[in-house]
Amino acid sequence: MTQPLALIVEDDAKLADIFSEAVKASGFTATVAVNGRLAMERLDEIIPTLILLDLHLPDVSGDVVLGHVQQDERLADCIIILTTADAWMAETLRSQVDFVLMKPISFIQLRDLTGRLRPSSPDTV
């Protein structure tokens, strides 16, 4: 079985690396988009199982990316986790996403959460 895909939308290179390694440790394949424009381009090409979405991004903000996801029927089953330090904005979007993680986010916290969200293999009983 192929590993489920996680799209990490994060402009901070260090955080993108940490998030990528955390989701890989929980059994996902990871791809990173460093700004909102690239995220929307990637989402037109792929259907990830999981999207980690920062809100304050270059080019196109995370709330616009979230709207893009919500308008695409192909992405209706994606699990969306907001990863932000902006508590006010996170609260305004909380009802539109599956989880909100406030930065700083630890490797272990993200690994454990995404591990619980990873789809089970149909081969396991």
N, CA, C and O atoms as a Tinker XYZ file with bonds, in Angstrom:
   500  protein
     1  N      0.843000   -1.189000    0.000000    73     2
     2  CA     0.000000    0.000000    0.000000    64     1     3
     3  C      0.881000    1.242000    0.000000    63     2     4     5
     4  O      1.901000    1.282000    0.688000    81     3
     5  N      0.499000    2.235000   -0.753000    73     3     6
     6  CA     1.257000    3.478000   -0.768000    64     5     7
     7  C      0.916000    4.304000    0.474000    63     6     8     9
     8  O     -0.172000    4.188000    1.039000    81     7
     9  N      1.855000    5.122000    0.876000    73     7    10
    10  CA     1.639000    5.967000    2.043000    64     9    11
    11  C      0.733000    7.127000    1.690000    63    10    12    13
    12  O      0.794000    7.642000    0.573000    81    11
    13  N     -0.116000    7.553000    2.634000    73    11    14
    14  CA    -0.951000    8.725000    2.382000    64    13    15
    15  C     -0.077000    9.972000    2.266000    63    14    16    17
    16  O      1.028000   10.022000    2.806000    81    15
    17  N     -0.584000   10.971000    1.557000    73    15    18
    18  CA     0.170000   12.183000    1.281000    64    17    19
    19  C     -0.254000   13.321000    2.200000    63    18    20    21
    20  O     -1.443000   13.540000    2.432000    81    19
    21  N      0.738000   14.044000    2.718000    73    19    22
    22  CA     0.495000   15.256000    3.494000    64    21    23
    23  C      1.096000   16.435000    2.744000    63    22    24    25
    24  O      2.253000   16.389000    2.327000    81    23
    25  N      0.307000   17.493000    2.574000    73    23    26
    26  CA     0.811000   18.741000    2.012000    64    25    27
    27  C      1.056000   19.700000    3.163000    63    26    28    29
    28  O      0.143000   20.017000    3.925000    81    27
    29  N      2.286000   20.158000    3.282000    73    27    30
    30  CA     2.671000   21.103000    4.323000    64    29    31
    31  C      2.814000   22.467000    3.672000    63    30    32    33
    32  O      3.647000   22.662000    2.787000    81    31
    33  N      1.992000   23.411000    4.121000    73    31    34
    34  CA     2.018000   24.763000    3.577000    64    33    35
    35  C      2.609000   25.659000    4.666000    63    34    36    37
    36  O      1.916000   26.082000    5.591000    81    35
    37  N      3.905000   25.937000    4.533000    73    35    38
    38  CA     4.656000   26.647000    5.577000    64    37    39
    39  C      5.815000   27.394000    4.940000    63    38    40    41
    40  O      6.613000   26.811000    4.206000    81    39
    41  N      5.904000   28.703000    5.228000    73    39    42
    42  CA     6.969000   29.512000    4.632000    64    41    43
    43  C      8.254000   29.526000    5.450000    63    42    44    45
    44  O      9.293000   29.930000    4.928000    81    43
    45  N      8.225000   29.107000    6.690000    73    43    46
    46  CA     9.431000   29.031000    7.515000    64    45    47
    47  C     10.119000   27.693000    7.227000    63    46    48    49
    48  O      9.571000   26.635000    7.536000    81    47
    49  N     11.308000   27.738000    6.640000    73    47    50
    50  CA    12.000000   26.517000    6.192000    64    49    51
    51  C     12.264000   25.545000    7.341000    63    50    52    53
    52  O     12.122000   24.335000    7.167000    81    51
    53  N     12.642000   26.055000    8.503000    73    51    54
    54  CA    12.908000   25.159000    9.642000    64    53    55
    55  C     11.638000   24.445000   10.087000    63    54    56    57
    56  O     11.646000   23.239000   10.333000    81    55
    57  N     10.547000   25.199000   10.188000    73    55    58
    58  CA     9.279000   24.574000   10.579000    64    57    59
    59  C      8.804000   23.591000    9.521000    63    58    60    61
    60  O      8.293000   22.523000    9.857000    81    59
    61  N      8.961000   23.934000    8.258000    73    59    62
    62  CA     8.566000   23.025000    7.185000    64    61    63
    63  C      9.327000   21.704000    7.295000    63    62    64    65
    64  O      8.752000   20.635000    7.095000    81    63
    65  N     10.622000   21.780000    7.614000    73    63    66
    66  CA    11.420000   20.561000    7.796000    64    65    67
    67  C     10.930000   19.744000    8.993000    63    66    68    69
    68  O     10.777000   18.526000    8.901000    81    67
    69  N     10.687000   20.422000   10.110000    73    67    70
    70  CA    10.215000   19.721000   11.314000    64    69    71
    71  C      8.860000   19.076000   11.044000    63    70    72    73
    72  O      8.651000   17.908000   11.371000    81    71
    73  N      7.941000   19.830000   10.451000    73    71    74
    74  CA     6.608000   19.288000   10.162000    64    73    75
    75  C      6.701000   18.110000    9.193000    63    74    76    77
    76  O      6.015000   17.102000    9.360000    81    75
    77  N      7.550000   18.246000    8.188000    73    75    78
    78  CA     7.723000   17.185000    7.201000    64    77    79
    79  C      8.240000   15.902000    7.861000    63    78    80    81
    80  O      7.718000   14.814000    7.616000    81    79
    81  N      9.252000   16.042000    8.683000    73    79    82
    82  CA     9.811000   14.867000    9.368000    64    81    83
    83  C      8.800000   14.243000   10.333000    63    82    84    85
    84  O      8.749000   13.021000   10.473000    81    83
    85  N      8.002000   15.073000   10.993000    73    83    86
    86  CA     6.998000   14.562000   11.934000    64    85    87
    87  C      5.927000   13.744000   11.217000    63    86    88    89
    88  O      5.557000   12.667000   11.683000    81    87
    89  N      5.428000   14.248000   10.089000    73    87    90
    90  CA     4.389000   13.491000    9.389000    64    89    91
    91  C      4.979000   12.243000    8.726000    63    90    92    93
    92  O      4.303000   11.220000    8.613000    81    91
    93  N      6.222000   12.327000    8.295000    73    91    94
    94  CA     6.873000   11.128000    7.750000    64    93    95
    95  C      7.025000   10.061000    8.831000    63    94    96    97
    96  O      6.845000    8.873000    8.566000    81    95
    97  N      7.358000   10.490000   10.054000    73    95    98
    98  CA     7.519000    9.550000   11.165000    64    97    99
    99  C      6.201000    8.872000   11.521000    63    98   100   101
   100  O      6.202000    7.796000   12.120000    81    99
   101  N      5.080000    9.486000   11.161000    73    99   102
   102  CA     3.784000    8.873000   11.444000    64   101   103
   103  C      3.215000    8.125000   10.235000    63   102   104   105
   104  O      2.073000    7.667000   10.269000    81   103
   105  N      4.011000    8.001000    9.169000    73   103   106
   106  CA     3.615000    7.151000    8.054000    64   105   107
   107  C      3.093000    7.850000    6.810000    63   106   108   109
   108  O      2.563000    7.199000    5.909000    81   107
   109  N      3.237000    9.165000    6.750000    73   107   110
   110  CA     2.819000    9.910000    5.561000    64   109   111
   111  C      4.017000   10.158000    4.644000    63   110   112   113
   112  O      5.167000   10.128000    5.082000    81   111
   113  N      3.731000   10.401000    3.383000    73   111   114
   114  CA     4.680000   11.006000    2.467000    64   113   115
   115  C      4.397000   12.497000    2.551000    63   114   116   117
   116  O      3.239000   12.900000    2.659000    81   115
   117  N      5.442000   13.325000    2.503000    73   115   118
   118  CA     5.233000   14.766000    2.662000    64   117   119
   119  C      5.739000   15.537000    1.457000    63   118   120   121
   120  O      6.755000   15.190000    0.854000    81   119
   121  N      5.012000   16.583000    1.125000    73   119   122
   122  CA     5.444000   17.550000    0.142000    64   121   123
   123  C      5.186000   18.930000    0.744000    63   122   124   125
   124  O      4.226000   19.121000    1.491000    81   123
   125  N      6.051000   19.890000    0.412000    73   123   126
   126  CA     5.984000   21.222000    1.023000    64   125   127
   127  C      5.711000   22.285000   -0.035000    63   126   128   129
   128  O      6.271000   22.253000   -1.131000    81   127
   129  N      4.847000   23.218000    0.312000    73   127   130
   130  CA     4.632000   24.434000   -0.490000    64   129   131
   131  C      5.023000   25.603000    0.412000    63   130   132   133
   132  O      4.527000   25.719000    1.533000    81   131
   133  N      5.912000   26.467000   -0.077000    73   131   134
   134  CA     6.469000   27.542000    0.754000    64   133   135
   135  C      5.667000   28.839000    0.706000    63   134   136   137
   136  O      6.010000   29.805000    1.387000    81   135
   137  N      4.610000   28.867000   -0.087000    73   135   138
   138  CA     3.731000   30.036000   -0.094000    64   137   139
   139  C      2.339000   29.602000   -0.563000    63   138   140   141
   140  O      2.149000   28.491000   -1.058000    81   139
   141  N      1.384000   30.502000   -0.396000    73   139   142
   142  CA     0.006000   30.168000   -0.729000    64   141   143
   143  C     -0.236000   29.914000   -2.201000    63   142   144   145
   144  O     -1.030000   29.043000   -2.557000    81   143
   145  N      0.436000   30.658000   -3.057000    73   143   146
   146  CA     0.264000   30.466000   -4.504000    64   145   147
   147  C      0.707000   29.068000   -4.908000    63   146   148   149
   148  O     -0.001000   28.376000   -5.640000    81   147
   149  N      1.885000   28.649000   -4.429000    73   147   150
   150  CA     2.378000   27.305000   -4.746000    64   149   151
   151  C      1.465000   26.228000   -4.163000    63   150   152   153
   152  O      1.262000   25.181000   -4.779000    81   151
   153  N      0.919000   26.486000   -2.983000    73   151   154
   154  CA     0.005000   25.519000   -2.371000    64   153   155
   155  C     -1.219000   25.297000   -3.264000    63   154   156   157
   156  O     -1.628000   24.160000   -3.496000    81   155
   157  N     -1.792000   26.386000   -3.756000    73   155   158
   158  CA    -2.972000   26.244000   -4.610000    64   157   159
   159  C     -2.628000   25.557000   -5.927000    63   158   160   161
   160  O     -3.430000   24.775000   -6.439000    81   159
   161  N     -1.457000   25.832000   -6.480000    73   159   162
   162  CA    -1.027000   25.134000   -7.696000    64   161   163
   163  C     -0.888000   23.642000   -7.430000    63   162   164   165
   164  O     -1.340000   22.821000   -8.228000    81   163
   165  N     -0.257000   23.286000   -6.299000    73   163   166
   166  CA    -0.085000   21.862000   -5.962000    64   165   167
   167  C     -1.435000   21.192000   -5.739000    63   166   168   169
   168  O     -1.646000   20.055000   -6.161000    81   167
   169  N     -2.357000   21.906000   -5.068000    73   167   170
   170  CA    -3.669000   21.321000   -4.783000    64   169   171
   171  C     -4.497000   21.109000   -6.042000    63   170   172   173
   172  O     -5.443000   20.322000   -6.030000    81   171
   173  N     -4.161000   21.790000   -7.118000    73   171   174
   174  CA    -4.826000   21.535000   -8.390000    64   173   175
   175  C     -4.306000   20.250000   -9.032000    63   174   176   177
   176  O     -4.934000   19.708000   -9.941000    81   175
   177  N     -3.149000   19.762000   -8.553000    73   175   178
   178  CA    -2.511000   18.570000   -9.129000    64   177   179
   179  C     -2.635000   17.329000   -8.268000    63   178   180   181
   180  O     -2.616000   16.214000   -8.789000    81   179
   181  N     -2.761000   17.501000   -6.960000    73   179   182
   182  CA    -2.732000   16.364000   -6.030000    64   181   183
   183  C     -3.977000   16.356000   -5.149000    63   182   184   185
   184  O     -4.700000   17.348000   -5.056000    81   183
   185  N     -4.205000   15.226000   -4.515000    73   183   186
   186  CA    -5.264000   15.110000   -3.504000    64   185   187
   187  C     -4.617000   14.532000   -2.246000    63   186   188   189
   188  O     -4.530000   13.313000   -2.092000    81   187
   189  N     -4.169000   15.400000   -1.358000    73   187   190
   190  CA    -3.541000   14.902000   -0.130000    64   189   191
   191  C     -4.588000   14.381000    0.856000    63   190   192   193
   192  O     -5.756000   14.768000    0.811000    81   191
   193  N     -4.148000   13.511000    1.730000    73   191   194
   194  CA    -4.995000   13.050000    2.822000    64   193   195
   195  C     -5.053000   14.114000    3.908000    63   194   196   197
   196  O     -6.072000   14.293000    4.576000    81   195
   197  N     -3.930000   14.821000    4.069000    73   195   198
   198  CA    -3.742000   15.762000    5.172000    64   197   199
   199  C     -3.122000   17.052000    4.644000    63   198   200   201
   200  O     -2.211000   17.017000    3.818000    81   199
   201  N     -3.622000   18.191000    5.126000    73   199   202
   202  CA    -3.031000   19.487000    4.796000    64   201   203
   203  C     -2.693000   20.198000    6.092000    63   202   204   205
   204  O     -3.570000   20.438000    6.922000    81   203
   205  N     -1.414000   20.538000    6.270000    73   203   206
   206  CA    -0.983000   21.393000    7.377000    64   205   207
   207  C     -0.875000   22.786000    6.795000    63   206   208   209
   208  O     -0.095000   23.013000    5.869000    81   207
   209  N     -1.642000   23.717000    7.321000    73   207   210
   210  CA    -1.776000   25.019000    6.689000    64   209   211
   211  C     -1.446000   26.157000    7.648000    63   210   212   213
   212  O     -2.148000   26.382000    8.634000    81   211
   213  N     -0.368000   26.868000    7.342000    73   211   214
   214  CA    -0.040000   28.102000    8.047000    64   213   215
   215  C     -0.979000   29.177000    7.520000    63   214   216   217
   216  O     -1.459000   29.080000    6.390000    81   215
   217  N     -1.246000   30.196000    8.322000    73   215   218
   218  CA    -2.157000   31.250000    7.879000    64   217   219
   219  C     -1.455000   32.441000    7.265000    63   218   220   221
   220  O     -1.932000   32.994000    6.275000    81   219
   221  N     -0.340000   32.843000    7.828000    73   219   222
   222  CA     0.374000   34.022000    7.330000    64   221   223
   223  C      1.456000   33.567000    6.360000    63   222   224   225
   224  O      2.559000   33.188000    6.755000    81   223
   225  N      1.105000   33.618000    5.081000    73   223   226
   226  CA     1.965000   33.106000    4.013000    64   225   227
   227  C      2.268000   34.204000    3.000000    63   226   228   229
   228  O      1.480000   35.136000    2.840000    81   227
   229  N      3.400000   34.098000    2.318000    73   227   230
   230  CA     3.676000   35.019000    1.209000    64   229   231
   231  C      2.738000   34.739000    0.026000    63   230   232   233
   232  O      2.222000   33.632000   -0.124000    81   231
   233  N      2.538000   35.735000   -0.784000    73   231   234
   234  CA     1.770000   35.667000   -2.039000    64   233   235
   235  C      0.263000   35.540000   -1.825000    63   234   236   237
   236  O     -0.498000   36.420000   -2.228000    81   235
   237  N     -0.166000   34.462000   -1.202000    73   235   238
   238  CA    -1.590000   34.221000   -0.960000    64   237   239
   239  C     -1.720000   33.728000    0.480000    63   238   240   241
   240  O     -1.017000   32.801000    0.882000    81   239
   241  N     -2.610000   34.338000    1.256000    73   239   242
   242  CA    -2.723000   33.977000    2.670000    64   241   243
   243  C     -3.384000   32.611000    2.860000    63   242   244   245
   244  O     -4.058000   32.094000    1.969000    81   243
   245  N     -3.172000   32.054000    4.033000    73   243   246
   246  CA    -3.707000   30.732000    4.344000    64   245   247
   247  C     -5.217000   30.666000    4.314000    63   246   248   249
   248  O     -5.772000   29.634000    3.936000    81   247
   249  N     -5.908000   31.740000    4.704000    73   247   250
   250  CA    -7.371000   31.694000    4.659000    64   249   251
   251  C     -7.881000   31.624000    3.223000    63   250   252   253
   252  O     -8.933000   31.037000    2.968000    81   251
   253  N     -7.146000   32.217000    2.282000    73   251   254
   254  CA    -7.513000   32.115000    0.856000    64   253   255
   255  C     -7.250000   30.688000    0.362000    63   254   256   257
   256  O     -8.051000   30.136000   -0.393000    81   255
   257  N     -6.138000   30.096000    0.784000    73   255   258
   258  CA    -5.849000   28.698000    0.432000    64   257   259
   259  C     -6.948000   27.798000    0.989000    63   258   260   261
   260  O     -7.408000   26.883000    0.304000    81   259
   261  N     -7.368000   28.050000    2.221000    73   259   262
   262  CA    -8.446000   27.269000    2.820000    64   261   263
   263  C     -9.722000   27.372000    1.990000    63   262   264   265
   264  O    -10.397000   26.367000    1.770000    81   263
   265  N    -10.056000   28.564000    1.530000    73   263   266
   266  CA   -11.220000   28.740000    0.666000    64   265   267
   267  C    -11.086000   27.956000   -0.632000    63   266   268   269
   268  O    -12.058000   27.384000   -1.125000    81   267
   269  N     -9.877000   27.932000   -1.180000    73   267   270
   270  CA    -9.592000   27.176000   -2.405000    64   269   271
   271  C     -9.858000   25.683000   -2.170000    63   270   272   273
   272  O    -10.455000   25.009000   -3.010000    81   271
   273  N     -9.412000   25.189000   -1.034000    73   271   274
   274  CA    -9.626000   23.775000   -0.686000    64   273   275
   275  C    -11.121000   23.499000   -0.556000    63   274   276   277
   276  O    -11.616000   22.499000   -1.077000    81   275
   277  N    -11.830000   24.366000    0.124000    73   275   278
   278  CA   -13.254000   24.147000    0.374000    64   277   279
   279  C    -14.087000   24.191000   -0.901000    63   278   280   281
   280  O    -15.154000   23.580000   -0.962000    81   279
   281  N    -13.617000   24.898000   -1.911000    73   279   282
   282  CA   -14.364000   24.994000   -3.171000    64   281   283
   283  C    -14.075000   23.838000   -4.128000    63   282   284   285
   284  O    -14.764000   23.690000   -5.138000    81   283
   285  N    -13.075000   23.025000   -3.827000    73   283   286
   286  CA   -12.686000   21.927000   -4.711000    64   285   287
   287  C    -13.254000   20.616000   -4.169000    63   286   288   289
   288  O    -12.784000   20.115000   -3.147000    81   287
   289  N    -14.250000   20.062000   -4.835000    73   287   290
   290  CA   -14.900000   18.832000   -4.380000    64   289   291
   291  C    -13.926000   17.669000   -4.228000    63   290   292   293
   292  O    -14.139000   16.787000   -3.396000    81   291
   293  N    -12.857000   17.659000   -5.027000    73   291   294
   294  CA   -11.867000   16.583000   -4.928000    64   293   295
   295  C    -11.197000   16.566000   -3.554000    63   294   296   297
   296  O    -10.711000   15.525000   -3.111000    81   295
   297  N    -11.172000   17.717000   -2.885000    73   295   298
   298  CA   -10.461000   17.863000   -1.618000    64   297   299
   299  C    -11.384000   17.793000   -0.401000    63   298   300   301
   300  O    -10.965000   18.084000    0.719000    81   299
   301  N    -12.629000   17.409000   -0.622000    73   299   302
   302  CA   -13.635000   17.412000    0.443000    64   301   303
   303  C    -13.261000   16.523000    1.628000    63   302   304   305
   304  O    -13.651000   16.816000    2.759000    81   303
   305  N    -12.526000   15.462000    1.395000    73   303   306
   306  CA   -12.177000   14.539000    2.481000    64   305   307
   307  C    -10.818000   14.812000    3.108000    63   306   308   309
   308  O    -10.396000   14.074000    3.998000    81   307
   309  N    -10.126000   15.853000    2.666000    73   307   310
   310  CA    -8.822000   16.194000    3.244000    64   309   311
   311  C     -8.977000   16.612000    4.701000    63   310   312   313
   312  O     -9.899000   17.345000    5.059000    81   311
   313  N     -8.070000   16.138000    5.521000    73   311   314
   314  CA    -8.006000   16.577000    6.912000    64   313   315
   315  C     -7.168000   17.851000    6.924000    63   314   316   317
   316  O     -6.044000   17.865000    6.423000    81   315
   317  N     -7.714000   18.916000    7.494000    73   315   318
   318  CA    -7.016000   20.198000    7.500000    64   317   319
   319  C     -6.637000   20.567000    8.922000    63   318   320   321
   320  O     -7.481000   20.631000    9.816000    81   319
   321  N     -5.339000   20.810000    9.110000    73   319   322
   322  CA    -4.817000   21.259000   10.399000    64   321   323
   323  C     -4.220000   22.647000   10.207000    63   322   324   325
   324  O     -3.256000   22.807000    9.458000    81   323
   325  N     -4.782000   23.650000   10.872000    73   323   326
   326  CA    -4.165000   24.979000   10.868000    64   325   327
   327  C     -2.987000   24.961000   11.817000    63   326   328   329
   328  O     -3.085000   24.459000   12.936000    81   327
   329  N     -1.876000   25.511000   11.366000    73   327   330
   330  CA    -0.670000   25.635000   12.194000    64   329   331
   331  C     -0.324000   27.117000   12.219000    63   330   332   333
   332  O      0.185000   27.657000   11.237000    81   331
   333  N     -0.601000   27.770000   13.339000    73   331   334
   334  CA    -0.461000   29.215000   13.371000    64   333   335
   335  C     -0.111000   29.723000   14.763000    63   334   336   337
   336  O     -0.301000   29.029000   15.762000    81   335
   337  N      0.399000   30.934000   14.807000    73   335   338
   338  CA     0.626000   31.630000   16.068000    64   337   339
   339  C     -0.436000   32.714000   16.258000    63   338   340   341
   340  O     -0.436000   33.404000   17.277000    81   339
   341  N     -1.333000   32.869000   15.296000    73   339   342
   342  CA    -2.360000   33.905000   15.321000    64   341   343
   343  C     -3.639000   33.339000   15.935000    63   342   344   345
   344  O     -4.480000   32.775000   15.235000    81   343
   345  N     -3.772000   33.496000   17.252000    73   343   346
   346  CA    -4.899000   32.908000   17.978000    64   345   347
   347  C     -6.243000   33.470000   17.508000    63   346   348   349
   348  O     -7.213000   32.722000   17.384000    81   347
   349  N     -6.309000   34.767000   17.248000    73   347   350
   350  CA    -7.569000   35.375000   16.829000    64   349   351
   351  C     -8.016000   34.810000   15.488000    63   350   352   353
   352  O     -9.170000   34.410000   15.335000    81   351
   353  N     -7.112000   34.776000   14.520000    73   351   354
   354  CA    -7.474000   34.271000   13.194000    64   353   355
   355  C     -7.808000   32.781000   13.251000    63   354   356   357
   356  O     -8.732000   32.320000   12.580000    81   355
   357  N     -7.056000   32.036000   14.052000    73   355   358
   358  CA    -7.332000   30.605000   14.199000    64   357   359
   359  C     -8.739000   30.392000   14.746000    63   358   360   361
   360  O     -9.458000   29.501000   14.294000    81   359
   361  N     -9.126000   31.205000   15.712000    73   359   362
   362  CA   -10.459000   31.067000   16.305000    64   361   363
   363  C    -11.549000   31.374000   15.282000    63   362   364   365
   364  O    -12.593000   30.722000   15.280000    81   363
   365  N    -11.322000   32.351000   14.419000    73   363   366
   366  CA   -12.331000   32.689000   13.415000    64   365   367
   367  C    -12.487000   31.581000   12.363000    63   366   368   369
   368  O    -13.538000   31.469000   11.732000    81   367
   369  N    -11.450000   30.767000   12.176000    73   367   370
   370  CA   -11.486000   29.699000   11.161000    64   369   371
   371  C    -11.682000   28.309000   11.753000    63   370   372   373
   372  O    -11.802000   27.334000   11.012000    81   371
   373  N    -11.715000   28.206000   13.078000    73   371   374
   374  CA   -11.767000   26.901000   13.759000    64   373   375
   375  C    -12.882000   25.994000   13.234000    63   374   376   377
   376  O    -12.666000   24.792000   13.077000    81   375
   377  N    -14.039000   26.530000   12.965000    73   375   378
   378  CA   -15.173000   25.703000   12.532000    64   377   379
   379  C    -15.007000   25.182000   11.101000    63   378   380   381
   380  O    -15.753000   24.302000   10.673000    81   379
   381  N    -14.040000   25.719000   10.365000    73   379   382
   382  CA   -13.849000   25.322000    8.970000    64   381   383
   383  C    -12.747000   24.289000    8.785000    63   382   384   385
   384  O    -12.507000   23.831000    7.667000    81   383
   385  N    -12.075000   23.919000    9.872000    73   383   386
   386  CA   -10.955000   22.980000    9.787000    64   385   387
   387  C    -11.155000   21.857000   10.795000    63   386   388   389
   388  O    -12.041000   21.918000   11.647000    81   387
   389  N    -10.321000   20.838000   10.685000    73   387   390
   390  CA   -10.428000   19.703000   11.600000    64   389   391
   391  C     -9.698000   19.939000   12.916000    63   390   392   393
   392  O    -10.174000   19.537000   13.978000    81   391
   393  N     -8.534000   20.593000   12.843000    73   391   394
   394  CA    -7.727000   20.851000   14.043000    64   393   395
   395  C     -7.037000   22.194000   13.911000    63   394   396   397
   396  O     -6.760000   22.661000   12.806000    81   395
   397  N     -6.761000   22.809000   15.057000    73   395   398
   398  CA    -5.942000   24.012000   15.113000    64   397   399
   399  C     -4.801000   23.719000   16.077000    63   398   400   401
   400  O     -5.029000   23.357000   17.231000    81   399
   401  N     -3.576000   23.878000   15.597000    73   399   402
   402  CA    -2.392000   23.752000   16.456000    64   401   403
   403  C     -1.736000   25.120000   16.543000    63   402   404   405
   404  O     -1.401000   25.735000   15.530000    81   403
   405  N     -1.562000   25.578000   17.764000    73   403   406
   406  CA    -0.932000   26.875000   17.982000    64   405   407
   407  C      0.582000   26.698000   18.054000    63   406   408   409
   408  O      1.090000   25.824000   18.757000    81   407
   409  N      1.287000   27.541000   17.315000    73   407   410
   410  CA     2.752000   27.513000   17.343000    64   409   411
   411  C      3.224000   28.113000   18.654000    63   410   412   413
   412  O      2.601000   29.052000   19.151000    81   411
   413  N      4.304000   27.602000   19.230000    73   411   414
   414  CA     5.190000   26.574000   18.678000    64   413   415
   415  C      4.576000   25.174000   18.789000    63   414   416   417
   416  O      3.894000   24.848000   19.761000    81   415
   417  N      4.837000   24.370000   17.780000    73   415   418
   418  CA     4.340000   23.001000   17.697000    64   417   419
   419  C      5.538000   22.072000   17.763000    63   418   420   421
   420  O      6.491000   22.231000   17.000000    81   419
   421  N      5.499000   21.118000   18.653000    73   419   422
   422  CA     6.638000   20.207000   18.784000    64   421   423
   423  C      6.537000   19.064000   17.778000    63   422   424   425
   424  O      5.455000   18.704000   17.312000    81   423
   425  N      7.681000   18.520000   17.469000    73   423   426
   426  CA     7.774000   17.352000   16.595000    64   425   427
   427  C      6.898000   16.231000   17.140000    63   426   428   429
   428  O      6.124000   15.629000   16.395000    81   427
   429  N      7.014000   15.948000   18.431000    73   427   430
   430  CA     6.282000   14.841000   19.053000    64   429   431
   431  C      4.777000   15.090000   18.994000    63   430   432   433
   432  O      4.011000   14.179000   18.679000    81   431
   433  N      4.353000   16.302000   19.290000    73   431   434
   434  CA     2.930000   16.649000   19.245000    64   433   435
   435  C      2.361000   16.391000   17.847000    63   434   436   437
   436  O      1.303000   15.779000   17.706000    81   435
   437  N      3.063000   16.857000   16.829000    73   435   438
   438  CA     2.579000   16.695000   15.463000    64   437   439
   439  C      2.664000   15.238000   15.015000    63   438   440   441
   440  O      1.739000   14.735000   14.377000    81   439
   441  N      3.747000   14.565000   15.337000    73   439   442
   442  CA     3.886000   13.145000   14.977000    64   441   443
   443  C      2.763000   12.320000   15.574000    63   442   444   445
   444  O      2.163000   11.490000   14.892000    81   443
   445  N      2.477000   12.552000   16.863000    73   443   446
   446  CA     1.447000   11.763000   17.532000    64   445   447
   447  C      0.054000   12.045000   16.975000    63   446   448   449
   448  O     -0.734000   11.120000   16.780000    81   447
   449  N     -0.251000   13.308000   16.720000    73   447   450
   450  CA    -1.560000   13.653000   16.163000    64   449   451
   451  C     -1.727000   13.069000   14.770000    63   450   452   453
   452  O     -2.739000   12.430000   14.482000    81   451
   453  N     -0.753000   13.282000   13.911000    73   451   454
   454  CA    -0.891000   12.786000   12.539000    64   453   455
   455  C     -0.860000   11.261000   12.493000    63   454   456   457
   456  O     -1.453000   10.654000   11.602000    81   455
   457  N     -0.178000   10.646000   13.440000    73   455   458
   458  CA    -0.199000    9.187000   13.527000    64   457   459
   459  C     -1.599000    8.661000   13.800000    63   458   460   461
   460  O     -1.989000    7.618000   13.275000    81   459
   461  N     -2.358000    9.383000   14.622000    73   459   462
   462  CA    -3.747000    8.980000   14.905000    64   461   463
   463  C     -4.661000    9.237000   13.711000    63   462   464   465
   464  O     -5.696000    8.586000   13.568000    81   463
   465  N     -4.282000   10.181000   12.858000    73   463   466
   466  CA    -5.115000   10.546000   11.714000    64   465   467
   467  C     -4.816000    9.719000   10.471000    63   466   468   469
   468  O     -5.590000    9.718000    9.514000    81   467
   469  N     -3.696000    9.023000   10.493000    73   467   470
   470  CA    -3.287000    8.248000    9.313000    64   469   471
   471  C     -4.294000    7.141000    9.038000    63   470   472   473
   472  O     -4.649000    6.378000    9.937000    81   471
   473  N     -4.753000    7.056000    7.791000    73   471   474
   474  CA    -5.696000    5.987000    7.460000    64   473   475
   475  C     -5.055000    4.616000    7.664000    63   474   476   477
   476  O     -3.868000    4.427000    7.399000    81   475
   477  N     -5.864000    3.660000    8.140000    73   475   478
   478  CA    -5.335000    2.312000    8.294000    64   477   479
   479  C     -5.272000    1.618000    6.958000    63   478   480   481
   480  O     -6.039000    1.903000    6.039000    81   479
   481  N     -4.341000    0.705000    6.880000    73   479   482
   482  CA    -4.205000   -0.092000    5.668000    64   481   483
   483  C     -5.384000   -1.032000    5.552000    63   482   484   485
   484  O     -5.776000   -1.639000    6.549000    81   483
   485  N     -5.974000   -1.177000    4.350000    73   483   486
   486  CA    -7.071000   -2.119000    4.193000    64   485   487
   487  C     -6.614000   -3.565000    4.377000    63   486   488   489
   488  O     -7.438000   -4.465000    4.539000    81   487
   489  N     -5.298000   -3.785000    4.350000    73   487   490
   490  CA    -4.761000   -5.141000    4.505000    64   489   491
   491  C     -4.703000   -5.574000    5.958000    63   490   492   493
   492  O     -4.546000   -6.763000    6.238000    81   491
   493  N     -4.830000   -4.617000    6.910000    73   491   494
   494  CA    -4.743000   -4.969000    8.319000    64   493   495
   495  C     -6.119000   -5.326000    8.848000    63   494   496   497
   496  O     -7.129000   -4.775000    8.412000    81   495
   497  N     -6.146000   -6.234000    9.772000    73   495   498
   498  CA    -7.432000   -6.671000   10.343000    64   497   499
   499  C     -7.577000   -6.107000   11.725000    63   498   500
   500  O     -8.586000   -6.348000   12.388000    81   499
